[in-house]
Amino acid sequence: MKKHAVITGGNRGIGLELSRMMVESGCRVTVIARNFSDFPLADHKEISCVEYDLTDISGIKNLMSGIPHVDILVNNAGVMYSLPYDQYPDDKKQSIMKLNLEAPVELIKAVAPGMIKKGAGRIVNNASIAGQIGHPDIWYGITKAGLINLTKSFARLLGPKGIVINAVAPGPVETAMLSVIPEERKKAIKKMVYTGRFARADEVAGAMFWLATESPEYINGTCLDINNGAFPR
Ligand SMILES: NC(=O)c1ccc[n+]([C@@H]2O[C@H](COP(=O)([O-])OP(=O)(O)OC[C@H]3O[C@@H](n4cnc5c(N)ncnc54)[C@H](OP(=O)(O)O)[C@@H]3O)[C@@H](O)[C@H]2O)c1
């Protein structure tokens, strides 16, 4: 039987590349996002599009109760506002915390019982180098650090039940999200990395695909750095 992957934000950017890889590998994929008007895989027979705003945390349990058993959950959807800490509107703080941090927890809570029952399941969280070294958008950094930490917490709780949960921490990736980063900062980051360029979405998606499918189960609770020398350690 085909494995079923749920990918949040699988309609564009890194998530779109991952959706492609998943269906090409023979999985069924459910994509959760707000807008599918430009989604190139919308008509693919193995893809279901679920239109949902993941900042609506209280509705996630109900949303997931209508979705068939999930073998693979990818918490990929995220937002960055790039606002200064002292000019950060409360509604923006609330929405970034909900989308980047609370929604992944709710989604994990929703899929965990089915995975525990089966004694198997994979979860991949798309964090960021921002969660490791800090970020000018402090709430972005806070949410991504939280995502890395909750990956470890859930690995402790769910690892013994057969579930493999890991995160990735990419540096800047060529997607729409980069549009909020000032040009000067982009230049400075490019100078820092080994090959003078940002990551491509498919490079990050490839790493997430591996963690979602065939990485050894002994890799659990970790965060994979994808930063090309921006944070060697
Ligand atoms: N690009 C980078 O430099 C970079 C670096 C490190 C980590 N990341 C992380 O990678 C992940 C994917 O980002 P990306 O670079 O691919 O950016 P992107 O192209 O802007 O994609 C963001 C995705 O999140 C979805 N999304 C946003 N708000 C949502 C909401 N309220 N409810 C449901 N879905 C929502 C979007 O779909 P809709 O707008 O249709 O809802 C879209 O699919 C994010 O978590 C980001 O933090 C990105």
The ligand as a Gaussian input file, in Angstrom:
#p B3LYP/6-31G(d) Opt

LIG

0 1
 N       13.686000      30.380000       2.085000
 C       14.549000      30.386000       3.053000
 O       15.540000      31.145000       3.010000
 C       14.406000      29.459000       4.229000
 C       15.526000      29.218000       5.035000
 C       15.381000      28.378000       6.141000
 C       14.153000      27.814000       6.423000
 N       13.087000      28.080000       5.631000
 C       11.798000      27.491000       6.009000
 O       11.302000      26.701000       4.938000
 C        9.880000      26.627000       5.032000
 C        9.294000      26.830000       3.639000
 O        9.587000      28.149000       3.222000
 P        9.930000      28.572000       1.715000
 O       11.278000      29.106000       1.704000
 O        9.560000      27.466000       0.796000
 O        8.968000      29.833000       1.585000
 P        7.662000      30.143000       0.763000
 O        7.897000      29.864000      -0.677000
 O        7.276000      31.513000       1.194000
 O        6.617000      29.067000       1.299000
 C        5.917000      29.219000       2.494000
 C        4.865000      28.134000       2.514000
 O        4.106000      28.215000       3.724000
 C        2.714000      28.236000       3.397000
 N        1.995000      29.053000       4.373000
 C        2.305000      30.327000       4.738000
 N        1.412000      30.787000       5.625000
 C        0.519000      29.770000       5.825000
 C       -0.653000      29.628000       6.625000
 N       -1.076000      30.627000       7.425000
 N       -1.323000      28.458000       6.592000
 C       -0.899000      27.442000       5.789000
 N        0.204000      27.508000       5.027000
 C        0.891000      28.671000       5.037000
 C        2.655000      28.874000       2.010000
 O        1.470000      28.551000       1.305000
 P        0.219000      29.587000       1.209000
 O        0.773000      30.964000       1.145000
 O       -0.538000      29.168000       0.007000
 O       -0.589000      29.364000       2.462000
 C        3.874000      28.266000       1.358000
 O        3.598000      27.001000       0.853000
 C        9.461000      27.673000       6.067000
 O        9.143000      27.057000       7.279000
 C       10.714000      28.523000       6.217000
 O       10.791000      29.133000       7.482000
 C       13.188000      28.876000       4.531000

